Amino acid sequence: MTSTFVDPDLAAIRHVTPRTPNGCEECLRLHTPWLHLRLCLSCGFVGCCDSSPMRHARKHAHTVGHPIVRSFEPGESWRWCYVHEIYV
């Protein structure tokens, strides 16, 4: 018998509007570079990925408690849970 893990953090997903559609909110404020963008699916915060120098998306998730992000890159639609470190 196999069990399928259902991430309880999926309940945090809301319909959001990107707060800074042109880039990472914090990197734009600090004038720092980013590589890829992630959209917080709880509040619309746009943060930079873990490969970026500042890792703002992860910092936002852990500081504010918003667990799920979606890739904010063109053509990508995957979602990631920072709490359980899995694709959802």
C-alpha positions in Angstrom: 0.0 0.0 0.0 1.4 3.4 -0.9 0.5 6.7 0.7 0.4 10.0 -1.1 1.6 13.0 0.9 -0.8 16.0 0.6 0.9 19.1 1.7 -1.3 20.9 4.3 0.3 24.2 3.3 -1.7 24.2 0.1 -4.5 25.9 2.1 -2.3 29.0 2.2 -2.6 29.5 -1.6 -4.7 32.6 -2.6 -5.4 34.4 -5.8 -2.7 37.0 -5.8 -1.4 39.9 -7.9 2.3 40.3 -8.2 3.4 43.3 -6.1 6.4 44.0 -8.2 5.9 42.4 -11.6 9.2 43.8 -12.9 11.5 42.0 -10.5 12.3 41.0 -6.9 10.8 43.5 -4.6 13.7 43.6 -2.2 16.4 43.5 -4.9 14.7 46.4 -6.7 14.8 48.4 -3.4 18.4 47.4 -2.6 19.7 47.6 -6.2 21.0 44.1 -6.0 20.9 41.4 -8.8 18.8 38.3 -9.1 18.7 35.3 -11.3 15.1 33.9 -11.2 11.9 35.1 -9.6 9.3 33.4 -7.4 5.8 34.6 -6.6 4.4 34.1 -3.1 1.0 32.5 -3.5 -0.2 33.9 -0.2 0.4 37.7 -0.7 1.9 38.4 -4.1 5.5 39.1 -2.9 7.9 38.7 -5.8 11.3 37.4 -4.5 14.5 36.1 -6.0 15.4 32.4 -6.0 17.8 30.4 -4.0 20.4 30.7 -6.8 20.3 34.5 -6.4 22.7 36.2 -4.1 20.1 37.4 -1.6 17.5 34.5 -1.7 14.6 36.9 -0.9 11.8 34.4 -1.7 13.0 31.9 0.9 13.6 34.7 3.5 10.1 35.9 2.9 8.6 32.4 3.3 10.4 31.8 6.6 10.0 35.3 8.0 6.4 35.9 7.1 5.2 32.3 7.2 4.0 32.1 3.6 5.0 28.6 2.5 4.1 28.2 -1.2 5.7 30.0 -4.2 5.2 29.6 -7.9 7.9 30.2 -10.4 7.5 33.7 -11.8 9.6 32.9 -14.9 7.9 32.9 -18.4 6.7 29.5 -19.4 7.1 27.9 -15.9 4.2 27.0 -13.6 5.7 24.8 -10.9 5.1 25.5 -7.2 7.4 24.8 -4.3 6.7 24.5 -0.5 9.5 25.9 1.6 8.2 24.2 4.7 8.3 20.7 3.4 10.9 21.3 0.6 8.8 19.7 -2.1 7.1 20.5 -5.4 3.3 20.9 -4.9 
